[in-house]
Amino acid sequence: MSNYPNMSYCMCNNTVLALRQILDTMQDEGPMFLREMSRDERRSYEALFSLCEDFLTASEELQEQLEYEERDGQPDEAQEWESFDPDC
């Protein structure tokens, strides 16, 4: 993680602020936002678009995993004891 610009404890907050800046600028400038980008900035913009798609997919999968674990109720080890019959 040494190449990342944010510490893990504040990465979501900082990224929200950065994305808000981008969205506000897009809304303020309209199509000029894209027209005025350098080639490198345009590549980063396209990479950001792709990362946002990946983020949405990963977020949905993570949320589904969390819901499954919460519905299931217990870690695997506890589930083994749940079906344990002491009279065996």
N, C-alpha and C positions, 0 to 999 in steps of 0.2 A: 504493500500500500504506500510505499514511499513516493510514488509519482502523483498521488492524489492531493488536490489542493485543500481539502478539508479534513479536520479531525473527525473521527467516527461519531463522536457525541453531538456534533453540530452539522453534520453533512446534509441532512434533510432540510433543516432550517435555512442554511446558506444556499442550497440549491433552489428552494422555493423562492428566495429573494432574487436570485439570478434569473430564474425563469420568469418571474413577475416583471423584471426589468425588460426582458426580451419581449414579452407579450405587450407591455405598455408601449414600447417603442414601435412594435409592429402596428398596433392600433393607431398610434399618433402619426406615423409616417406613411402608412398604406403601402402601395406598390414600390414607392421610393426606397423603402426599407431593403428590398431585394436588389433594386437597381444600383444602389450605392455600395454594395458589399464588394470587398476585394475577392479575388479568386480563393485565397486561403479561408477567408471568413465564410464564403459561400459553401466551401467543402465542410467546414465545421457546422454550419447551419444544417446541411443535409445529414451529417453524422448525428447531430442532435435530434433531428426528426426520426431517424432510425432508432436511436437509443430510447426515445420516448415510446415508440411502438414496442420495443423490447421490454421496457419498464412496465407498460400496461399488461403485457402478457405475463411477465414474471410476478407482478403484483396480484393478478387474478389467481395464479397457481398457488402462490404463498397464502393468500386468503383462504382458498379452498382447503389447503393443508391444515391451517389453523382451525378452521371450522370443523374439519374431520376430527382433529385431536380433541377439540373441546366437546364435540358430540360424543366421542368415544369415552371421554371422561377421565381416563387414567393412562399413565405410561404403561408400556408392555409388561414390565415386571409386576405391576400391581394387578394387571388383568390376569396373570397366571395364578395369583393367589385368590382372585375372586372366584375362580372355578374349583379351587382346592376343596376336597372333601376330607375333613379330618377323621371321618369314620372309616376310611379305607384301610 
